[in-house]
Amino acid sequence: MKVLKDILYKVSLLSTIGDMEVRVKDIVFDSRKVSKGSVFVAIAGTQVDGHEFIDKAIELGAKAVVCERLPESPSTSITWVQVKNTAQSLGILASNYFDNPSSEIKVVAVTGTNGKTTSVTLLHQLFMAMGYSTGLLSTVENKINEEIVPATHTTPDAVSIQALLRQMVEAGCTHCFMEASSHAIVQERIAGLKLIGAIFTNISHDHLDYHKTFDEYIKAKKKLFDDLPKDAFALVNGDDKRGMVMVQNCRGTHQTFALKSAADFKAKIISNTIEGLELDINGRQVWFRLIGAFNAYNLLGAFGTAVLLGEDEEEVLQHLSAIPGAKGRFDRITGAGITAIVDYAHTPDALENVLKTINGVRTGGEQVITVVGCGGNRDTTKRPIMAKIAVRESDKVILTSDNPRFEEPEQIIKDMQAGVGPTEMRKVLSIVDRREAIRTACMLCKKGDIILIAGKGHEDYQEIQGVKHHFDDAEVVGEILNQLSQN
């Protein structure tokens, strides 16, 4: 139990009514989870307004309500706290409730359209290999050292973040590496966090269903850097033209990493094969298990971050060279003489990067067959672009279902087909059933060919009409290739 007044530190208060000495047992922003002794924080979300559920929260036993708008006749049985921004206040309240764990652990956030998961996974694995106790908050999984805590969003809600950080501190973690999605930044899910550093990977077309314009999407990413304290570092991709935009109002120390332009952390690709990458990093030649130019950026960003956190360059490179990367990011599955690559690429830029990487390591006459779809109830404008890229960079393309959610997969595929010209349609098959699409790709292959299965990566489900059905791309293609090997 915490005294209410003690968890209001740094919250922008407008007014209070009632007993500020009241003891509260938890902080809740979902009225369905309120129990006796809760503080209910009413947040105006994208779908519903928490202010409409204040009465329900009181009925369920809330002792205090934090809101932006007070009711006309506030109940005298509870304490009322009016604030300017409840979403931001939730993060601060949660941080105070869990005794500000981010002040006891070095938290580094990574933002960007692509590379977030790989970057934080590399950093988590790197610091674990160097002997540190380390936490991870990612799309694939949350981890406290090697203990896995399932992830439901790219960035958890503000209360969950602070609770996880407190668990990390109690477990002896010295560092935490976390993804910071644009949604999470705008929704103030990282409010109340004290960051030691932030990384910008890149930015391209994504999430315009939420942010509406590309400019708003850029501003969302930039807010992470605008809010950094003076003693933090900002490490940005100098080859991305918006890299320096990110740090225009940043109070922290600015550093850059790049392959093409002058930078504080510089790398050059010596060789790029299906087996891995050889890079020259700051004058040292090192081989890595990851593949492709986009992973050269991820490796370089991780290297720069570790150095900025005070680690020895030689030791960092030694450990980085042995790390396999994140699940569902350029995963290779082989069988029957065929190589299948499963990748989370679900944006035009990511799909193009992966396909160019595959084409860059082709050695002869092998063909590339791409299986790809687009998610339902998301940005529709990228659908024809995704298909256009797939057709341009592949020998054959199979358009299929991704996570259709509440849309009809046939319509999503039709939207994708709009990006393919009449003559290019000869290279394209449309198969709604994803398993059948993967099977067809395998059957079309001869020995040496490469299949890219894009869009879902680490996900082990397919979401159809609100229901998640088990489906794992790597598992499915592995079974099919195994069957072909035995024939």
N, C-alpha and C positions, 0 to 999 in steps of 0.2 A: 504493500500500500504506500502510495506517495501523496504528499500534501499538494493540492491543486496549485497553490501559488508558487511552489517550488519548480513545477514543470512549465511555468509560463515565462521563464527567463528568455529574453530576446524575441518574444512574440510581440508583433505590432498590435497592441491593444487599443480599441476604440472606447469600450466601456465594460463595466462588470456589474453584475447584480447578484447579491447573495453572499454566502459564506465562502471565502477564498481559502479557509483553513480545512475545508472538507477533504477527507482522504479518498483517493480513487484507486481502483485496482488495475485498470488497463485503459488503453486508448483505442477507440473503435470508430471507423468511418462507414461501416456497413451496418445499418440499423438491425439487420437480422442477427448480427453477432453480439448485440448489446446484452449484458447481463447486469445483475445488481452490483453497483459500484463503478460502472464504466463512465468514461468521459466520451460523449458522442460528438464527433466533429462532422458538421454538415457541409459537404462539398458539392458545389454545382459542377457535375461532371458533364461529359459529352452526351451521355444517354439520359441520365436522371439527375435531379437536383435533390441533394441530401436534406435540404431545408423542408421538403415535403414529408420527411419521415421523422421529424423531431418528436411529434406526439407519440409515435410508435416507440421510439427510443426511450422516452420517459416512462411509458407503460411497462417496458421491459426492465426498468430499474436504473436507468442512467442517473448519476448524481450531478453531472454537469454537462452543459451543452456549449460547444464552441461554434459560433455561427457568424455569418456576415450580416444577416438581417434578423433583428429581434422580432418576435411576434408582437402583436398589438397588446396582448395581455399576458406577459411572461408568467409562468407558474412560479409561485413563491416556494415550492417544495424543493427546488433544485437551484444550482448556481449557474448563472449565464455569463458567458464571455463573448463579447463581440469583437471581431478582428477585421482587419482590412482584407486579408486573403487567407481563407481557411486551408487551401491546398498547401500553401507555403507554411502556414502555422502547424499543420499536421506533422511535417518533417521536423520542425523545431521542437514541438511537444514530444515527439517520439524520441528524438535525440536526448532531450533532457530526462525523459522517463527512464531511459536505459543508461543514464549517467555519461552521456556524450562519448560513446566508444571510439568515434573517429579521431578523438584527440589522443587516444592511446595506441593507435595502429596507423601505419602509413598507408593511406588509401589513394590509389591512382585510378582515374577514370579514363576510359577510351571511348571516343565517339567518332562517327564517320558512317558513310553509307555501307561500305564493305570493309572487312578485315577486323571488325571489333572482336568477334569470338576467337579468331585465330590469335590475335594480339594478346588478349588477356589470358588465353590458355597457355601460350608460349611463356608469358611472364610468370604465371603460376607454376608451371613445370620447371622453369629456369630457377626460380628462387627456392623451390623445394629441393632441387638438385644441389643447390649451393648451401643447403643445410638450414634454411629458414623454415619456420612454421608460417604457412601462408594460406590466405583465404581467396576464394574465387566466386564472383557473381557473373554468370554468363547465360546466354540463350540456351546452351546445351545442358548445363548443370551448375548448381551452386556447390562449392566444396569448402569444408573446413579441414585443412590439410588434405588427407585422402578420403575423408568421409563425405559421401555425396548427399546433398540435400536437393530434391527435385526442383526444377525451375518451371514457372508457368508463364513468365513474361521475360523479355530481354532485360528489363530492369524491374525488380520486385517493387511492391508498394513501399511507401516511406516507413511504415511501422515495421514491416518485414525486414527491410534493409538494416534498420537500427538494431532489431532483435538479433539478426544474423551477425552483425558486427560485434555485438556484445558477446555472443557465443564464441566468435573468433578470438576476441581478447581473452576470454576465460580459458580458451584452449591454448593460449600462449602464442597466438599468431602475431607476427611483427608487421606483416604486409597484407594488403588486400587489393586485388586487381579486379576491376568491375567494368562491365559495359554500361554506357550511358546512352540510351536511345534518344532520338529527338522527342518522341512522345513523353518519355520519362522526364526530360529536361523541362519541357513546356508545362507538364502537369505537376511540376515541383516535387517529384518523387525523391529527388536528391537534395532537397532543402534540408538544412540542418547538418549536412555533412561537411567536415573539414577535410579538404583534399590537399595532398602533398604535391600532386601533379595531375596533368590531363594531357591526353594524346589525341591528335586529329589525324585520321588515316587518309580520308578522301571524301569527296561528295559528288553524287550524281543523282539522276532521276529516281526518286523513290518516295513513297508515303504522301503523294500529293492528294490522295483521297482524304487525308487528315489535315495536312498543312495548307492545302488549296493552291498555293503558289510556290515555285522554287525559291523565291526570295524569302518567304516565311520559313521554309525548310532550312535555309542557310542561317537565318536569324536564330532558329531553335538550337542549332549546333553551336553557334557563336556564344549563346548565353552561358554555356558551360565555362568558357574561357573568361567572359566578362565578370563572372562571379568568383573567380579564383582569388585567394588572398595573396598578399605581397610576397610571402615566403614560399609560395608554390612555384613549380615550373610548368611551362607550356611547351610541349614538343609537337611540332606540326610538320606535315608533309610539304616540303618546299617545292616539289614538282607539281602539286595541285595548285591551280591559279587562285584558289580561295584559301589556301593555307595561311597566308599572311593576313587575310581578312579576319580570320578567327582571332588573331591576337591584337587587333587594332586598339581595343580598349582594355586589354588584359594587364593587370597590375603585377602579375608574376614574371619570372624570368623567361625569355623567349629563346627557344632553340629549334633548329630545323634538321630534318633528315631528307636525303634525296638520292636518286640514281642519276639524274640528268643535269641538275643544276648545282651550283656551289652550296654547301651546307655544312653545319657543324658535325653531322654524322653522314659520311658519304660512302656509297657502295657502288661497285661495278660488277656486272654479271660476266663471269669468265666462261662458264658453260651451263647449259640448261637442258637436262635430259629427263626421261621418264623415271629415272632413278633418283634424281635430286639436283641441287643447285651448287655450283661453285662460285663464291663471291669473293671479291676483294673489298674488305671493309676497313676503312681507315689504314690502308697499306698492308693489311694482313689477308692472306688467301686462306679461305675456310670452305669446307664442303658441308652442305646441309641436306637433311633428308626431305625437306619440303621442295615443292616443284613450282616453277613459274615466276615471272617478273613480279606479279602481285604479291607473292610470298616473299620475294626479296625485300619489298617495302615492309611487310609485317615483321620480318626478321630484323631489319635495320631499326625499325621503331622500337622493338623489344630491347635490342642492344643499347640504343640511345637512352632508353628509360632506365635500364639497369645501371648504366654509367652515371646518369644524373642522380640516381639513388645512392651513389658512392661505391659501386662495385668495381672490381678490377677488370679491365678490358680483356685481358688474356683469359682469365677464368670464365668470364661471361661467354666468350666465343667458344671456348672448349665445351661448355655445357650445352649451349644453344645448338651446336652441330649434331648433338645426339637426340634432340627432341623431335618426336614424330608429328606434332601439330594437333589440331582439334578434330574430333569426330565429325564426319560428314562434310569435311572440307578436303576435296581432292582425294577421297578414299579410293584406293585401287583394289579391285577384286579381279582375280584372274582364273581362267579355266577354259579348257578346250581350245587353247591357243589364242583366246580372246581376252582383251583387257577392258574391263568396265570401270568407269570412274563415276563415283557418286559425289555430287557437290551441291551445296545449299544455294548455289547461284539462282537468285529469284528476282534480280534486277537486270536491266539491259547491260549495264556496265560490268556487273559480275559475270554474266553469261559470256559476254565478249572476251573478258579477261581469261576465263577458263578455256574457251575454245581456241583462242590465240595461243595459249600455253600448249594445248594439245597439238595444234598444228605446228608449233615451233619445235616439237620433239619428235615429229613423224620422221621416219627414216627412209621410207620408200613409197610403195604403192598401196599401203594400207588405207582403208577408208574410215572416215569418222561418221558415226551415226548418232544423232542427238535425239534423246527423248525428253520433251519439255512441255510444261503446261504453265498456267498462271492461276494464282489464288482467286477465289471468289470474294465478293464484297470488299474489294480492295481497288487501288488505283487502276482504272480501266485503260488509261492512255498508254500504259507501257506494254499492253498485250500485243498490238501489231509490231511494235519495235522489237520485242523479244523474238517473235517468229521471224522477222526480217534478218536479225543477227544470226539466228540458228541456221537459216537457209544459206546465208552468205558464207558462213564459216564451216559448214558441214557438207558431206557428200549426200547424206539422206537425213531427213527429219521426220520424227513421229510426234505429232501434236496430241497431247493426252490430258487427262484430268490431274490436277494438283490437289489442293484442298478447295473444292468448289463451295464449301460452306452452304449458304442459302441460295446460291445461283445454280442454274442448270449448266453442267459442264459443256454441253453441246454449244451453248451460246458463248461461253468463254472461248472455246476453240474457234468458233466463227469469228469472234473479235480478233483473235490472233491471225487467222487466215487473211484478214484485211491488209496485213503487212507484207503479203507474199504476192509477187507479180504472176501473171498467167503462165509465163514460160517456166517460172521457178516451181510451180505447183507440181511438176513432174517429179520433183525430189521429195514431195511431202505426202505422208500418210496421216490420217486422223483416226485415232483409236481411243475411244472414251475410257475404256477399262485400262487402268494404269498397269496392272499386272500383265495383261495381254499385250500392251504396248511394249513393255520391257521384253517379254518373250519374243515378240515379232522382231525387235531389234537384234536379239541374239540369233534368231534363225536366219536373218539377212546377212550375218557376218561370215566371213571366211577367216582362216587363221591369220593372226597379226592385226586384225581390225580392232578399232577402239570405239567403245560405246560411252557416251556421256549421258548420265541420267541426272538431270538438273532440277533444282527447285525445292527439294525437301531435305536433302542432306541427312542430318542427324535425327530428324523427326521419325518416330516409330508409329505414326498414325496417319489416317486420312480423314479429314473432317467433312462429313456429308450431312446436310440438313440438321446441323447442330449436334450430331453424334460423331464421336471419334472412334473409328474402326482401326484395329491394329494393321499397320502397313509400314514395312521398313524396306526402303529401296535396296540397301546393301544385302539384306537377308534374301529378298526376292531374286535379285540377279545372281546371288551366290548359289541358290538352289537350282536355278535354271542352267547356269554354266556347269554345275556339278553333274546334272543329268546329261548334258551334252557330252561331257568328258567320258561318261560311262557307256555312251552309245558307240 
